[in-house]
Amino acid sequence: SQAVLNSDRVPWFSTRLGLEFALSYPSPRLLTCHLPRHIFPKSFSHSSAKVIYTLRDPRDVVVSYYYFSKMCNSYEDPTSFKQFLRDFLNGELPHGSWFVHIQGWLELKDSQNFFFITYEELKQDLHSSVRRLCQFLGQDLDAAVVSAVVQNASFTAMRNNPMCNSILLPADVMDQTKGRFLRKGIYGDWKNHFTVAQSETFDKIYQERMQGLNMLFPWDK
């Protein structure tokens, strides 16, 4: 974890360079993307590939996405948090609607080759989360290796690791003067950004859009 860039270790196959890396790696391999299910490779449906889907309180997603958009030069610099939140709720940001994304992927929640976990679970008990992931992937790691994974996957370790924290990216890709890629690593930070009115509006739209899922997430409790 200290010698290989995350983007090399787990290529973004939805990019040209990432796909080149991915095709050069032997199986089994780890790949990553932000693709919604409706444009995910159709070959997945009849393959033995496994998907790990991570989701997070959408209010924290908005906040994180807002600061990321300020740093990342391929994204339009947000004019204001108010406008960014409106665009998020309307599905008018890159990667489309959070609600469509969640609903599309969670249709697979009962499939054997689909595993989903929340950011909140990872933060609350990373050790148990790693154990669950190992079980899903058929990897029987001993206690020492699991502990090493947990240590290296902690927010503090990743923020201090140049292989993870984006500081090695060129300035024309990620402008480090405008923030930190790994910013706070907490949940609930949305409370420091939302007004009461914004929170009420968000709740109303969230309830309308999510009622068909019939699922409870950590942030719903």
N, C-alpha and C positions, 0 to 999 in steps of 0.2 A: 504493500500500500504506500510505501515511501519512495518507490522508484519508478512507478508506472503511472502515467496520467490516467485519471478516471475515464476520459473520453477515448483513450486507447484500450484500456482494460475492458470497458463496456461501451462499444461503439454506438453512436447515434445512427442507426441504419437508414433513417429517413433523410440523411444528408448524403451527398455524393461521396465525400471522403470517408464518412463513417461506413457506408455500404462497401466501399473498397476494402476497408479494414475487416469488416464482418465476413466478407466472402473469402478472405485469406486465412481466417481462423479455423482450426479444426473443431469438430463437434465433440462434446457439448460446449456451447459457447453462450456468453451472456450478451444480450443486445438491449438497447433502450430506445424509447421514443416518446413523443407526446401525442401520438395519433389517436383520434377518436376511432371507435370500432368500425364505423361505416366506411372508412378508407384504409383500415388496417389490411395487410395482405390477406387475400381470400384463402391462400393455401393453408393458413393457420387452422381453418376449420376441419381439415382432414389430415392433420399432422400430429405428431406426438409432442410438439413443442408445448412448453408450459408458460403461462403468463402470471407475473406478479404485478398486481395493480395497487398503487398507493394513492389514497385519497386523504383529504384534509378539510377541516372546517373551511367552507368557502369564504367566510369573512376574513380569515387569516390568509387564504389564497390571494384575495384581492390586494391586501396590504403588501404581501411578499412580491406579487406580480408588479405592483406599482413601483416599488423600489428597484426591482430588477430592470424594468423598462427604462428607468432613468440611466442605468449603467450600461445597458446593452445597446450598442450603436445601430444594430439592425432593427431595433424597435423605435417607434415614434415616441419622442419624449413627452410624457403626460403633461397636459396643460394644468391640471389640478386633480386632486384626489376625488373631488366631487364628480368631475366629468369621467374620470377613469372608472369609478364605481358604477356610474350610469351605463357606460359602455360594456362593463363586465356583465351587468344584469341583462343587457340587451343582446349579449353574445356577439358583440361587435369588436372584440379584440382578437389578435392572432390566436390560433388554436380553437376559435369558435366558442360555443356556449358550454360553460362548466356543467350545466344541467343535462344537456344532450350527451356530453362525454360520460358522465357518471351513469346515466340511465342506460346508455348503450352497452357499456362494459359490465354493469352489474346484472344484466340479463343472463350472464354466464356464471353467476355466483354459486350455482349448484353443480357446476362442471368439475370433474376430477382434476383437470389440468389448468384450473383457474384458482388463484389465491389472491385475496385482497386483504389489505391491512391499512389501518389509518396512521397518520403521522402522530396522532395523540397516543395511540398504543405503543408506538416505537419510543416515544418520549417517556411514557409512564413505566414501561418495563422492557427495555431493549433486550435484556438477556432472554426472557421468555419469547419475545418476538423472533429472535435469532433461532431459538430452538424450534419454533413452529415452522420457520422457513426451511430449516434443515430437513425436517420431517417431510415437508411438501416436495423438496428437491431430491429426497432419497439419499441424503448425505448424513452418515452417522459419525459426527465429529465428537472427539473426546472433549472433556471439560476444559482442558487447557487451550485447545484451539478455539472453542466457543468463546472463552474469556478474551482471547486475543482479537477475535472478530468484534466483540462488543467494545473493547477498548479502542480499536481503530475506527469503529463506526460511530463513536460518540461525536456530538456536535463540536466539542472543544478540540478533539484530536483532528477532525476533518478541517476545522477552520484554521488550524495551525499547520496543516499539511499542504505544501505547494502543489501536490498532485491532485488536490480536491478543491482548493479555494479560489481558483481562477486567476491568481496573480501572475501566472506564466502566460496568460493570453495576451496577444498584442493589444495596445491601447486603442487601435481602431476597431477592435472587436468588443472589448470590455473596458470601459473607462473607470479605472480604480479611484479617480479623484471624486467620483460622484456617489461613492458608497462602497459597501462590502457585499460581495456575492453571498457569503454565509454571514448573515446579518445578526440575528438574535438567537435563532434556534429554540424558540419557545412557542407555546400555543396561547391564544387569548389576547395577542397583541392588538387585535382589531378594536378592542375596547379603548385603546389610546388614540384611535383614528376616526371612529364612527361618531357622528352626532346622534342624539336620541332619535331624531326624525329619520336619519339614514338607517339606523338599526331597525326601526319599526317598518320602514319600507322594505328593507331586505327580508325581514322575517315574513312579511306578507307574501312576497314573491316566492320565497323559498318554500313556504307551506303549499302554495298553489302548484309549483313545479315538481315538488318531490312526493306528493301524496300517493302517486301511483306505485312507488317503490315498496311501500309498506315495510320499511326498515328503520331501525333506530341506530344512530351513530353517536359516538362519545359526546359530540357537541350538541346533541339533541336533548341530553339529560339535564 
